Amino acid sequence: MTAWRRDFHRHPELGFEERRTAGIVAALLKDWGIAVEEGIGETGVVGTLTGTRGPGGNRAVALRADMDALAMPEATGAAYASTVPGKMHACGHDGHTAMLLGAARWLASNRDRFGGTVHFVFQPAEESLGGARRMVKDGLFERFPADAVYGMHNLPGLPVGTVAVPKGAVLASSDTWEVTFRGAGVHGARPHLGTDAPLAAAQFIAALPMIVAREIDPLQAAVLSVGHMAAGARNAPNVIPAEVFLCGTARAFSEEVRSHLEARMAAVARGVAATCRVEAEPRYIRRISPTINRAEQAAVAVKAARAAVGGARTMDDHPPLTPGEDFSEFLAVRPGAYVWLGTGDPAHPEGFHHNPHFDFNDAALPHGAAFWCALVEQELG
């Protein structure tokens, strides 16, 4: 698994470009006697393995690993660092792919340990490009029926080999909002002759925290952040521009809070615009739904974790985190659970997800693969 992981790390591929990675995955699965279909959701791979233990029945489970890298330079200095300028595995998907391959190899050699069917789902384009949605639209669960689906992600800071299974919310929704304020541009020395779009934008930015602080239950959680703003020209400081564009991100752990953020963001934008005598054009783009574990599958995952890594390394809950994950697309159509795999403290103090110094800890590989195998035995044994 270490050799596979480091090879994937040397050759990172962005979303829907994972042809080399997918080709290696497919070839290995075929070598182990696992039925393979390629091109699911463009560059995804699905391997299917049926166990021989007992009657088995028709029950099936799907195990998912994401394969894509990020468009950013690497600064780890590792001997196996990225050979592709501007691309690196900064979220550990190289490790996810290697662990699911390791589990597939072991299960293919131990089919008598389970009955039923396992689908190994190697997903493309998790990083904000909608790979999971593309696989679902491509008929993933019609072509590969599954009674439950499971996902796993590395988590730096959690002790190596620890498996944490959140109860309920795991990760937040990840949506984008935009607002364009339009006024009557005018000379900066004569503002009374126009209408001030930048002033409206400034008041809107100041009002956003009010939505979270005064309208969301303190026992819930939400985020509304401004990520970009554009107006005027740097070499024209004496011009009040006619248009200001703002955009940012919105996060929530429930559909109720998510819908409230959507509605109130637009209402506040229009209200501020009316006060400032300008126009507002708000837009809310729903991208990724919250990732929320089902209780039944979370309980199965806890049992599997205890069998694989022991009770001392198993956590039957974990606080939700505000990043988003498109594994939620799978959970929207099939029951399932998503778990965290601890990879210990980063080797570099800044080496957390999406940082140029991030590197997956290979010491976690056997623990992750063992969890997958134990999960199959729990579900199908």
DRENDRENVO-370138 format. One record per residue (C-alpha): residue in three letters; chain; y, x, z. Coordinates in Angstrom, 3 decimals. Layout:
@residuo ALA cadena A v Y u X w Z
...
% end
This chain:
@residuo MET cadena A v 0.000 u 0.000 w 0.000
@residuo THR cadena A v 2.379 u 2.873 w 0.732
@residuo ALA cadena A v 1.810 u 4.293 w -2.746
@residuo TRP cadena A v 2.437 u 0.926 w -4.391
@residuo ARG cadena A v 5.519 u 0.283 w -2.268
@residuo ARG cadena A v 7.103 u 3.625 w -3.040
@residuo ASP cadena A v 6.363 u 3.276 w -6.735
@residuo PHE cadena A v 8.101 u -0.109 w -6.788
@residuo HIS cadena A v 10.958 u 1.463 w -4.836
@residuo ARG cadena A v 11.388 u 4.208 w -7.446
@residuo HIS cadena A v 11.535 u 1.618 w -10.223
@residuo PRO cadena A v 13.644 u -1.337 w -8.992
@residuo GLU cadena A v 14.115 u -4.320 w -11.287
@residuo LEU cadena A v 16.655 u -7.110 w -10.943
@residuo GLY cadena A v 15.882 u -10.825 w -11.010
@residuo PHE cadena A v 14.008 u -12.033 w -14.107
@residuo GLU cadena A v 13.703 u -8.397 w -15.233
@residuo GLU cadena A v 10.641 u -7.568 w -13.094
@residuo ARG cadena A v 8.370 u -6.911 w -16.064
@residuo ARG cadena A v 7.102 u -3.512 w -14.949
@residuo THR cadena A v 6.486 u -4.725 w -11.398
@residuo ALA cadena A v 4.825 u -7.921 w -12.613
@residuo GLY cadena A v 2.649 u -5.952 w -14.997
@residuo ILE cadena A v 1.377 u -3.672 w -12.232
@residuo VAL cadena A v 0.747 u -6.657 w -9.952
@residuo ALA cadena A v -1.194 u -8.518 w -12.647
@residuo ALA cadena A v -3.286 u -5.476 w -13.578
@residuo LEU cadena A v -4.273 u -4.792 w -9.964
@residuo LEU cadena A v -5.209 u -8.409 w -9.297
@residuo LYS cadena A v -7.367 u -8.480 w -12.428
@residuo ASP cadena A v -9.081 u -5.251 w -11.389
@residuo TRP cadena A v -10.131 u -6.951 w -8.146
@residuo GLY cadena A v -11.609 u -9.953 w -9.944
@residuo ILE cadena A v -8.747 u -12.317 w -9.184
@residuo ALA cadena A v -7.773 u -14.844 w -11.865
@residuo VAL cadena A v -4.219 u -14.162 w -13.046
@residuo GLU cadena A v -1.539 u -16.085 w -14.889
@residuo GLU cadena A v 1.691 u -14.381 w -15.880
@residuo GLY cadena A v 5.110 u -15.572 w -16.960
@residuo ILE cadena A v 5.405 u -18.301 w -14.315
@residuo GLY cadena A v 9.133 u -18.857 w -13.882
@residuo GLU cadena A v 9.729 u -16.214 w -16.574
@residuo THR cadena A v 8.483 u -13.063 w -14.827
@residuo GLY cadena A v 6.438 u -14.469 w -11.928
@residuo VAL cadena A v 2.726 u -13.821 w -11.403
@residuo VAL cadena A v 0.147 u -16.026 w -9.700
@residuo GLY cadena A v -3.301 u -14.790 w -8.718
@residuo THR cadena A v -5.996 u -17.268 w -7.691
@residuo LEU cadena A v -9.000 u -16.450 w -5.527
@residuo THR cadena A v -11.705 u -18.818 w -4.273
@residuo GLY cadena A v -13.711 u -18.018 w -1.176
@residuo THR cadena A v -17.467 u -18.424 w -0.786
@residuo ARG cadena A v -17.787 u -19.275 w 2.896
@residuo GLY cadena A v -19.418 u -22.623 w 3.653
@residuo PRO cadena A v -18.556 u -25.798 w 1.762
@residuo GLY cadena A v -14.939 u -24.670 w 1.460
@residuo GLY cadena A v -13.706 u -27.960 w 0.096
@residuo ASN cadena A v -10.657 u -28.388 w -2.086
@residuo ARG cadena A v -8.077 u -27.047 w 0.355
@residuo ALA cadena A v -5.728 u -24.403 w -1.032
@residuo VAL cadena A v -2.852 u -22.346 w 0.306
@residuo ALA cadena A v -0.129 u -20.342 w -1.429
@residuo LEU cadena A v 1.184 u -17.012 w -0.132
@residuo ARG cadena A v 4.504 u -15.831 w -1.550
@residuo ALA cadena A v 6.085 u -12.398 w -1.987
@residuo ASP cadena A v 9.352 u -11.735 w -3.832
@residuo MET cadena A v 9.613 u -8.809 w -6.248
@residuo ASP cadena A v 13.262 u -8.343 w -7.253
@residuo ALA cadena A v 15.741 u -5.625 w -6.312
@residuo LEU cadena A v 19.529 u -5.628 w -5.911
@residuo ALA cadena A v 22.344 u -4.391 w -8.157
@residuo MET cadena A v 23.663 u -1.651 w -5.882
@residuo PRO cadena A v 23.386 u 2.156 w -5.594
@residuo GLU cadena A v 20.935 u 3.780 w -3.189
@residuo ALA cadena A v 21.984 u 6.313 w -0.534
@residuo THR cadena A v 18.723 u 6.850 w 1.396
@residuo GLY cadena A v 18.022 u 10.318 w 0.026
@residuo ALA cadena A v 14.296 u 9.502 w 0.118
@residuo ALA cadena A v 11.922 u 11.451 w -2.098
@residuo TYR cadena A v 10.961 u 8.116 w -3.676
@residuo ALA cadena A v 14.553 u 6.860 w -4.044
@residuo SER cadena A v 15.525 u 4.665 w -6.965
@residuo THR cadena A v 15.472 u 6.349 w -10.353
@residuo VAL cadena A v 17.586 u 3.565 w -11.861
@residuo PRO cadena A v 21.353 u 3.980 w -11.379
@residuo GLY cadena A v 22.996 u 0.997 w -9.737
@residuo LYS cadena A v 19.745 u -0.684 w -8.700
@residuo MET cadena A v 17.715 u -0.408 w -5.500
@residuo HIS cadena A v 15.275 u -2.240 w -3.252
@residuo ALA cadena A v 17.734 u -2.902 w -0.423
@residuo CYS cadena A v 15.981 u -5.962 w 1.009
@residuo GLY cadena A v 12.373 u -4.804 w 1.258
@residuo HIS cadena A v 10.880 u -6.836 w -1.568
@residuo ASP cadena A v 8.966 u -3.708 w -2.578
@residuo GLY cadena A v 7.240 u -3.914 w 0.804
@residuo HIS cadena A v 6.628 u -7.652 w 0.478
@residuo THR cadena A v 4.913 u -7.131 w -2.872
@residuo ALA cadena A v 2.785 u -4.257 w -1.554
@residuo MET cadena A v 1.639 u -6.218 w 1.511
@residuo LEU cadena A v 0.552 u -9.249 w -0.490
@residuo LEU cadena A v -1.297 u -6.940 w -2.872
@residuo GLY cadena A v -3.032 u -5.329 w 0.101
@residuo ALA cadena A v -4.087 u -8.716 w 1.418
@residuo ALA cadena A v -5.296 u -9.793 w -2.024
@residuo ARG cadena A v -7.442 u -6.683 w -2.338
@residuo TRP cadena A v -9.032 u -7.187 w 1.094
@residuo LEU cadena A v -9.646 u -10.899 w 0.572
@residuo ALA cadena A v -11.175 u -10.260 w -2.864
@residuo SER cadena A v -13.665 u -7.927 w -1.172
@residuo ASN cadena A v -14.333 u -10.373 w 1.675
@residuo ARG cadena A v -14.609 u -13.764 w 0.010
@residuo ASP cadena A v -17.270 u -14.761 w 2.511
@residuo ARG cadena A v -14.575 u -14.861 w 5.215
@residuo PHE cadena A v -13.038 u -18.064 w 3.878
@residuo GLY cadena A v -13.642 u -21.183 w 1.811
@residuo GLY cadena A v -11.221 u -22.961 w -0.466
@residuo THR cadena A v -8.583 u -21.306 w -2.630
@residuo VAL cadena A v -5.748 u -18.826 w -2.142
@residuo HIS cadena A v -2.869 u -18.540 w -4.600
@residuo PHE cadena A v -0.987 u -15.224 w -4.445
@residuo VAL cadena A v 2.522 u -16.074 w -5.657
@residuo PHE cadena A v 4.627 u -13.101 w -6.737
@residuo GLN cadena A v 8.086 u -14.575 w -7.232
@residuo PRO cadena A v 10.921 u -13.212 w -9.353
@residuo ALA cadena A v 14.650 u -13.461 w -8.725
@residuo GLU cadena A v 14.951 u -14.399 w -5.064
@residuo GLU cadena A v 18.367 u -12.744 w -4.806
@residuo SER cadena A v 20.640 u -15.687 w -5.684
@residuo LEU cadena A v 19.224 u -16.272 w -9.167
@residuo GLY cadena A v 16.921 u -19.204 w -8.398
@residuo GLY cadena A v 13.506 u -17.688 w -9.020
@residuo ALA cadena A v 11.716 u -20.128 w -6.725
@residuo ARG cadena A v 13.352 u -23.114 w -8.406
@residuo ARG cadena A v 12.388 u -21.732 w -11.805
@residuo MET cadena A v 8.740 u -21.418 w -10.720
@residuo VAL cadena A v 8.717 u -24.971 w -9.333
@residuo LYS cadena A v 10.215 u -26.310 w -12.581
@residuo ASP cadena A v 7.589 u -24.339 w -14.466
@residuo GLY cadena A v 4.932 u -26.422 w -12.732
@residuo LEU cadena A v 3.899 u -23.966 w -10.030
@residuo PHE cadena A v 2.297 u -26.493 w -7.705
@residuo GLU cadena A v 0.943 u -28.679 w -10.508
@residuo ARG cadena A v -0.787 u -25.705 w -12.116
@residuo PHE cadena A v -1.756 u -24.122 w -8.785
@residuo PRO cadena A v -2.160 u -26.992 w -6.289
@residuo ALA cadena A v -1.556 u -25.962 w -2.680
@residuo ASP cadena A v -1.749 u -27.912 w 0.563
@residuo ALA cadena A v 0.577 u -25.448 w 2.299
@residuo VAL cadena A v 2.831 u -22.530 w 1.333
@residuo TYR cadena A v 3.816 u -19.521 w 3.420
@residuo GLY cadena A v 6.412 u -16.779 w 3.111
@residuo MET cadena A v 7.127 u -13.572 w 5.019
@residuo HIS cadena A v 10.177 u -11.291 w 5.210
@residuo ASN cadena A v 10.771 u -7.964 w 6.909
@residuo LEU cadena A v 13.271 u -7.867 w 9.786
@residuo PRO cadena A v 14.786 u -4.550 w 10.920
@residuo GLY cadena A v 15.543 u -4.471 w 14.637
@residuo LEU cadena A v 12.385 u -6.383 w 15.525
@residuo PRO cadena A v 9.675 u -4.015 w 16.871
@residuo VAL cadena A v 7.276 u -2.697 w 14.230
@residuo GLY cadena A v 4.370 u -5.043 w 13.631
@residuo THR cadena A v 5.872 u -7.960 w 15.530
@residuo VAL cadena A v 5.429 u -11.320 w 13.818
@residuo ALA cadena A v 8.006 u -13.962 w 14.760
@residuo VAL cadena A v 7.496 u -17.586 w 13.735
@residuo PRO cadena A v 10.654 u -19.713 w 14.119
@residuo LYS cadena A v 10.378 u -23.299 w 15.262
@residuo GLY cadena A v 12.359 u -25.450 w 12.864
@residuo ALA cadena A v 15.346 u -23.795 w 11.195
@residuo VAL cadena A v 14.756 u -20.257 w 9.938
@residuo LEU cadena A v 17.612 u -19.557 w 7.525
@residuo ALA cadena A v 20.760 u -21.380 w 6.517
@residuo SER cadena A v 21.759 u -23.145 w 3.360
@residuo SER cadena A v 23.746 u -20.912 w 1.031
@residuo ASP cadena A v 26.403 u -22.720 w -0.976
@residuo THR cadena A v 29.560 u -21.679 w -2.808
@residuo TRP cadena A v 32.895 u -23.477 w -2.634
@residuo GLU cadena A v 35.929 u -23.100 w -4.879
@residuo VAL cadena A v 39.477 u -24.458 w -4.736
@residuo THR cadena A v 42.241 u -24.080 w -7.311
@residuo PHE cadena A v 45.769 u -24.925 w -6.145
@residuo ARG cadena A v 48.270 u -25.669 w -8.918
@residuo GLY cadena A v 52.003 u -25.930 w -8.444
@residuo ALA cadena A v 55.210 u -25.258 w -10.324
@residuo GLY cadena A v 55.726 u -21.502 w -10.506
@residuo VAL cadena A v 59.224 u -20.289 w -9.787
@residuo HIS cadena A v 61.387 u -17.270 w -8.993
@residuo GLY cadena A v 60.557 u -15.952 w -5.526
@residuo ALA cadena A v 64.230 u -16.034 w -4.565
@residuo ARG cadena A v 64.559 u -19.744 w -5.430
@residuo PRO cadena A v 61.436 u -21.430 w -3.976
@residuo HIS cadena A v 63.163 u -24.804 w -3.619
@residuo LEU cadena A v 63.083 u -25.215 w -7.400
@residuo GLY cadena A v 59.289 u -25.122 w -7.575
@residuo THR cadena A v 56.193 u -26.004 w -5.573
@residuo ASP cadena A v 54.383 u -23.307 w -3.652
@residuo ALA cadena A v 50.672 u -22.973 w -4.524
@residuo PRO cadena A v 50.255 u -19.748 w -2.461
@residuo LEU cadena A v 51.641 u -21.532 w 0.619
@residuo ALA cadena A v 49.089 u -24.330 w 0.140
@residuo ALA cadena A v 46.316 u -21.754 w -0.229
@residuo ALA cadena A v 47.412 u -19.971 w 2.947
@residuo GLN cadena A v 47.465 u -23.216 w 4.933
@residuo PHE cadena A v 44.043 u -24.142 w 3.568
@residuo ILE cadena A v 42.584 u -20.791 w 4.643
@residuo ALA cadena A v 44.045 u -21.246 w 8.115
@residuo ALA cadena A v 42.614 u -24.768 w 8.336
@residuo LEU cadena A v 39.020 u -23.863 w 7.348
@residuo PRO cadena A v 38.006 u -22.586 w 10.831
@residuo MET cadena A v 39.155 u -25.935 w 12.275
@residuo ILE cadena A v 36.318 u -27.690 w 10.423
@residuo VAL cadena A v 33.703 u -25.525 w 12.119
@residuo ALA cadena A v 35.397 u -25.222 w 15.521
@residuo ARG cadena A v 36.418 u -28.854 w 16.000
@residuo GLU cadena A v 34.160 u -30.971 w 13.803
@residuo ILE cadena A v 30.701 u -29.392 w 14.169
@residuo ASP cadena A v 28.635 u -29.936 w 17.317
@residuo PRO cadena A v 28.877 u -26.700 w 19.364
@residuo LEU cadena A v 25.069 u -26.740 w 19.658
@residuo GLN cadena A v 24.848 u -26.659 w 15.856
@residuo ALA cadena A v 26.076 u -23.840 w 13.655
@residuo ALA cadena A v 28.087 u -23.540 w 10.470
@residuo VAL cadena A v 30.013 u -20.964 w 8.467
@residuo LEU cadena A v 32.923 u -21.381 w 6.070
@residuo SER cadena A v 34.193 u -18.019 w 4.827
@residuo VAL cadena A v 36.694 u -16.997 w 2.178
@residuo GLY cadena A v 35.256 u -14.337 w -0.104
@residuo HIS cadena A v 37.779 u -14.075 w -2.918
@residuo MET cadena A v 41.360 u -15.030 w -3.728
@residuo ALA cadena A v 43.378 u -14.531 w -6.886
@residuo ALA cadena A v 47.037 u -15.281 w -7.621
@residuo GLY cadena A v 49.984 u -13.776 w -9.436
@residuo ALA cadena A v 50.399 u -10.186 w -10.513
@residuo ARG cadena A v 50.846 u -7.054 w -8.382
@residuo ASN cadena A v 53.747 u -5.910 w -10.546
@residuo ALA cadena A v 55.583 u -9.253 w -10.226
@residuo PRO cadena A v 56.291 u -9.659 w -6.486
@residuo ASN cadena A v 59.365 u -11.803 w -7.194
@residuo VAL cadena A v 57.299 u -14.569 w -8.822
@residuo ILE cadena A v 55.705 u -17.433 w -6.925
@residuo PRO cadena A v 52.615 u -18.028 w -9.087
@residuo ALA cadena A v 51.778 u -21.482 w -10.361
@residuo GLU cadena A v 48.070 u -21.174 w -9.581
@residuo VAL cadena A v 45.904 u -19.769 w -6.782
@residuo PHE cadena A v 42.126 u -19.585 w -6.920
@residuo LEU cadena A v 39.986 u -19.298 w -3.781
@residuo CYS cadena A v 36.229 u -19.201 w -3.363
@residuo GLY cadena A v 33.808 u -18.469 w -0.575
@residuo THR cadena A v 30.519 u -19.303 w 1.061
@residuo ALA cadena A v 29.294 u -22.175 w 3.244
@residuo ARG cadena A v 26.247 u -22.041 w 5.541
@residuo ALA cadena A v 24.445 u -24.659 w 7.645
@residuo PHE cadena A v 21.038 u -25.201 w 9.245
@residuo SER cadena A v 20.794 u -28.927 w 8.502
@residuo GLU cadena A v 21.530 u -31.219 w 5.586
@residuo GLU cadena A v 23.816 u -33.313 w 7.819
@residuo VAL cadena A v 26.088 u -30.383 w 8.643
@residuo ARG cadena A v 25.888 u -29.115 w 5.072
@residuo SER cadena A v 27.129 u -32.457 w 3.724
@residuo HIS cadena A v 29.922 u -32.534 w 6.295
@residuo LEU cadena A v 31.146 u -29.102 w 5.200
@residuo GLU cadena A v 31.106 u -30.221 w 1.571
@residuo ALA cadena A v 33.089 u -33.391 w 2.223
@residuo ARG cadena A v 35.628 u -31.925 w 4.633
@residuo MET cadena A v 36.316 u -28.788 w 2.607
@residuo ALA cadena A v 37.426 u -30.998 w -0.283
@residuo ALA cadena A v 39.378 u -33.385 w 1.951
@residuo VAL cadena A v 41.283 u -30.595 w 3.693
@residuo ALA cadena A v 42.116 u -28.977 w 0.350
@residuo ARG cadena A v 43.542 u -32.224 w -0.991
@residuo GLY cadena A v 45.387 u -32.956 w 2.250
@residuo VAL cadena A v 47.061 u -29.562 w 2.316
@residuo ALA cadena A v 47.903 u -29.901 w -1.370
@residuo ALA cadena A v 49.597 u -33.247 w -0.746
@residuo THR cadena A v 51.644 u -31.768 w 2.096
@residuo CYS cadena A v 52.789 u -28.889 w -0.117
@residuo ARG cadena A v 53.421 u -31.085 w -3.194
@residuo VAL cadena A v 50.835 u -29.269 w -5.316
@residuo GLU cadena A v 47.513 u -30.236 w -6.832
@residuo ALA cadena A v 44.097 u -29.151 w -5.547
@residuo GLU cadena A v 40.867 u -28.983 w -7.497
@residuo PRO cadena A v 38.006 u -28.406 w -5.011
@residuo ARG cadena A v 34.446 u -27.756 w -6.093
@residuo TYR cadena A v 31.296 u -27.373 w -3.961
@residuo ILE cadena A v 28.206 u -25.801 w -5.542
@residuo ARG cadena A v 24.915 u -26.397 w -3.731
@residuo ARG cadena A v 22.753 u -23.350 w -4.296
@residuo ILE cadena A v 20.057 u -22.888 w -1.636
@residuo SER cadena A v 18.911 u -25.445 w 0.938
@residuo PRO cadena A v 18.187 u -24.512 w 4.565
@residuo THR cadena A v 14.769 u -22.961 w 5.174
@residuo ILE cadena A v 13.096 u -25.101 w 7.830
@residuo ASN cadena A v 9.539 u -24.562 w 9.075
@residuo ARG cadena A v 7.124 u -27.454 w 9.437
@residuo ALA cadena A v 5.636 u -27.645 w 12.931
@residuo GLU cadena A v 1.995 u -27.801 w 11.774
@residuo GLN cadena A v 2.192 u -24.736 w 9.538
@residuo ALA cadena A v 4.279 u -22.824 w 12.093
@residuo ALA cadena A v 1.500 u -23.382 w 14.657
@residuo VAL cadena A v -1.080 u -22.076 w 12.189
@residuo ALA cadena A v 1.086 u -19.009 w 11.547
@residuo VAL cadena A v 1.342 u -18.304 w 15.286
@residuo LYS cadena A v -2.461 u -18.395 w 15.600
@residuo ALA cadena A v -2.792 u -16.066 w 12.631
@residuo ALA cadena A v -0.234 u -13.662 w 14.101
@residuo ARG cadena A v -2.088 u -13.511 w 17.413
@residuo ALA cadena A v -5.328 u -12.795 w 15.570
@residuo ALA cadena A v -3.739 u -10.111 w 13.388
@residuo VAL cadena A v -1.309 u -8.249 w 15.652
@residuo GLY cadena A v -2.162 u -9.516 w 19.157
@residuo GLY cadena A v -0.384 u -11.770 w 21.590
@residuo ALA cadena A v 2.047 u -9.089 w 22.755
@residuo ARG cadena A v 3.404 u -8.695 w 19.205
@residuo THR cadena A v 3.558 u -12.413 w 18.455
@residuo MET cadena A v 6.709 u -14.498 w 18.967
@residuo ASP cadena A v 6.293 u -18.263 w 18.703
@residuo ASP cadena A v 9.997 u -18.734 w 18.030
@residuo HIS cadena A v 13.039 u -16.850 w 16.731
@residuo PRO cadena A v 16.728 u -17.815 w 16.514
@residuo PRO cadena A v 17.810 u -19.004 w 13.058
@residuo LEU cadena A v 19.789 u -16.574 w 10.902
@residuo THR cadena A v 22.664 u -17.434 w 8.566
@residuo PRO cadena A v 21.545 u -15.726 w 5.314
@residuo GLY cadena A v 19.880 u -17.969 w 2.734
@residuo GLU cadena A v 16.449 u -17.830 w 1.109
@residuo ASP cadena A v 15.188 u -19.748 w -1.907
@residuo PHE cadena A v 11.745 u -20.102 w -0.316
@residuo SER cadena A v 13.320 u -23.403 w 0.731
@residuo GLU cadena A v 12.647 u -24.601 w -2.827
@residuo PHE cadena A v 8.912 u -24.325 w -2.122
@residuo LEU cadena A v 9.273 u -26.059 w 1.246
@residuo ALA cadena A v 11.058 u -28.944 w -0.458
@residuo VAL cadena A v 7.854 u -29.861 w -2.289
@residuo ARG cadena A v 5.083 u -28.507 w -0.046
@residuo PRO cadena A v 4.749 u -28.138 w 3.743
@residuo GLY cadena A v 4.828 u -24.588 w 4.968
@residuo ALA cadena A v 6.293 u -21.894 w 7.181
@residuo TYR cadena A v 8.262 u -18.658 w 6.885
@residuo VAL cadena A v 7.754 u -15.756 w 9.293
@residuo TRP cadena A v 9.521 u -12.528 w 10.198
@residuo LEU cadena A v 7.738 u -9.174 w 10.242
@residuo GLY cadena A v 9.327 u -6.553 w 12.457
@residuo THR cadena A v 9.997 u -3.161 w 10.866
@residuo GLY cadena A v 11.594 u -1.471 w 13.888
@residuo ASP cadena A v 14.987 u 0.175 w 14.187
@residuo PRO cadena A v 16.322 u 1.456 w 10.859
@residuo ALA cadena A v 16.067 u 5.195 w 10.250
@residuo HIS cadena A v 19.799 u 5.139 w 9.427
@residuo PRO cadena A v 22.210 u 3.285 w 11.764
@residuo GLU cadena A v 23.527 u 1.290 w 8.802
@residuo GLY cadena A v 20.127 u 0.710 w 7.239
@residuo PHE cadena A v 19.921 u -3.063 w 7.464
@residuo HIS cadena A v 19.380 u -5.499 w 4.586
@residuo HIS cadena A v 21.634 u -5.096 w 1.544
@residuo ASN cadena A v 22.940 u -1.701 w 2.680
@residuo PRO cadena A v 22.634 u 1.448 w 0.496
@residuo HIS cadena A v 20.773 u 3.144 w 3.379
@residuo PHE cadena A v 18.126 u 0.440 w 3.764
@residuo ASP cadena A v 14.484 u 1.430 w 3.364
@residuo PHE cadena A v 11.374 u -0.580 w 4.179
@residuo ASN cadena A v 9.348 u 0.968 w 7.017
@residuo ASP cadena A v 5.870 u 1.707 w 5.657
@residuo ALA cadena A v 4.437 u 1.544 w 9.184
@residuo ALA cadena A v 4.780 u -2.246 w 8.949
@residuo LEU cadena A v 2.629 u -2.572 w 5.828
@residuo PRO cadena A v -0.796 u -2.909 w 7.515
@residuo HIS cadena A v 0.546 u -5.432 w 10.017
@residuo GLY cadena A v 1.943 u -7.628 w 7.260
@residuo ALA cadena A v -1.224 u -7.488 w 5.179
@residuo ALA cadena A v -3.337 u -8.214 w 8.269
@residuo PHE cadena A v -1.215 u -11.264 w 8.993
@residuo TRP cadena A v -1.791 u -12.612 w 5.493
@residuo CYS cadena A v -5.549 u -12.140 w 5.794
@residuo ALA cadena A v -5.655 u -13.756 w 9.235
@residuo LEU cadena A v -3.564 u -16.656 w 7.924
@residuo VAL cadena A v -6.086 u -17.316 w 5.163
@residuo GLU cadena A v -8.900 u -17.264 w 7.718
@residuo GLN cadena A v -6.969 u -19.700 w 9.925
@residuo GLU cadena A v -6.258 u -22.059 w 7.049
@residuo LEU cadena A v -9.524 u -21.774 w 5.139
@residuo GLY cadena A v -12.006 u -20.131 w 7.516
% end
